[in-house]
Amino acid sequence: MIKGLFETHIYVEDLERSIDFYSNVLGLTQCHYEEGRRIAFFWIGKPKEAMLGIWEKPKDEIDIRHFAFRCDVDDVLNKSVRFFEANNLQPYNFLKSGDREPMVFAWMPALAIYFNDPDGHALEFIAILEGEARPELGVISYQDWLNRGI
């Protein structure tokens, strides 16, 4: 019955700041706005396939969330770090090791890199990799993934 995730919602402290971030930095298309309710919605990818809702709330009502944007491997591997630098975002990997390079979750397998939105929500660019899952490898560098001939 379930075929995918259609929408997720987060709370933000400053709706206009977050609209600017999700529209102008991440390039999402705003599809709805309600001034009175202090909410905005964005299409993720193609219209009508997935949606993000942002709701303005007081800072003490904001609980930090995580969600991931599906991307192509080439984008995560070769474009994400430059994108972060151009937009004054600080990328980090799952291990928070200080390394700004994407890491491989071998159990999927998938390549991922993280960053935060203006409210501290943990966002992720993720791409599914070719090959068989190798859960015993845990989280490894992309180079280690390639060196294993996977």
C-alpha positions in Angstrom: 0.0 0.0 0.0 2.7 2.6 0.9 4.6 3.7 -2.1 6.8 6.5 -0.7 6.9 9.5 1.6 4.8 12.4 0.3 5.4 15.1 2.9 7.2 16.1 6.1 6.8 19.2 8.3 9.2 21.1 10.5 9.0 24.1 12.8 11.1 27.2 12.1 11.7 30.4 14.1 11.6 32.9 11.3 9.3 31.9 8.4 10.7 34.5 5.9 14.3 33.5 6.6 13.4 29.8 6.1 11.4 30.6 2.9 14.5 32.3 1.6 16.7 29.4 2.6 14.5 26.6 1.1 13.7 28.7 -2.1 16.9 30.5 -2.9 19.6 28.3 -1.3 18.2 24.8 -1.8 16.1 25.8 -4.9 12.8 24.2 -3.8 9.7 25.6 -5.5 7.2 27.2 -3.0 3.7 25.9 -3.8 1.6 27.4 -0.9 1.8 30.2 1.7 -0.6 31.2 4.4 0.3 34.4 6.2 -2.3 34.0 8.9 -1.2 30.5 9.9 2.5 31.4 9.3 3.1 28.3 7.1 4.7 27.7 3.7 4.9 24.5 1.5 7.5 23.5 -1.0 7.6 20.9 -3.7 10.6 18.6 -3.4 11.6 17.5 -6.9 8.8 17.4 -9.4 5.5 19.1 -8.3 3.0 16.9 -6.6 5.5 14.1 -5.8 6.8 15.2 -2.4 6.4 18.2 -0.2 8.0 20.0 2.7 5.9 22.2 5.1 7.5 24.8 7.3 5.6 26.3 10.2 6.7 29.3 12.2 6.8 28.7 15.9 8.4 30.3 19.0 12.0 29.1 19.5 11.1 27.1 22.6 8.6 25.0 20.5 11.1 24.0 17.8 12.3 20.5 18.0 15.2 19.7 15.8 14.5 17.1 13.0 16.4 15.3 10.3 15.4 14.5 6.8 17.2 13.6 3.6 16.9 14.8 0.0 17.4 12.1 -2.6 20.1 13.1 -5.1 22.3 11.6 -7.9 25.6 10.0 -6.9 27.5 12.6 -9.0 25.8 15.5 -7.3 26.6 14.2 -3.8 30.1 13.2 -4.7 31.2 16.0 -7.0 29.0 19.0 -6.4 27.7 19.0 -2.8 30.8 20.4 -1.1 31.1 23.3 -3.6 27.4 24.0 -3.2 27.8 24.2 0.6 30.8 26.5 0.3 29.0 28.8 -2.2 26.1 29.1 0.2 28.1 29.4 3.5 26.9 26.1 4.8 29.0 23.8 6.8 28.9 20.2 5.5 29.6 17.3 7.8 29.6 13.5 7.6 27.6 11.1 9.6 30.5 10.4 12.0 31.0 14.1 12.6 34.7 13.5 12.2 35.6 16.9 10.8 35.9 15.4 7.3 33.7 17.3 4.8 33.6 14.4 2.3 30.5 12.2 1.8 30.4 8.9 3.6 29.0 5.5 2.5 26.3 3.7 4.6 27.3 0.2 3.5 24.2 -1.4 4.7 22.1 0.4 2.0 24.5 1.2 0.2 24.2 5.0 0.0 26.5 8.0 -0.2 25.5 10.9 2.1 26.6 14.3 3.4 24.9 16.4 6.0 24.3 20.1 6.7 22.0 22.3 8.8 19.3 24.7 7.9 19.0 28.1 9.7 17.2 26.5 12.7 19.6 23.6 13.1 17.5 20.9 11.4 19.9 18.2 10.2 19.5 17.9 6.4 21.1 15.4 4.2 21.9 14.8 0.5 21.8 11.1 -0.1 22.3 8.9 -3.2 21.8 5.1 -3.5 24.9 3.4 -4.8 25.1 0.5 -7.2 26.2 -2.8 -5.7 25.2 -5.1 -2.9 24.7 -4.0 0.7 27.6 -4.7 3.0 26.2 -4.1 6.5 29.4 -5.5 8.2 31.4 -2.5 6.8 29.3 0.1 8.7 29.9 3.7 7.7 33.0 4.1 5.5 34.6 6.6 3.2 33.7 6.5 -0.5 37.3 5.7 -1.3 37.2 2.7 1.0 34.0 1.6 -0.7 35.7 1.8 -4.1 38.9 0.1 -2.8 36.9 -2.9 -1.8 35.8 -3.3 -5.4 32.2 -3.0 -4.5 
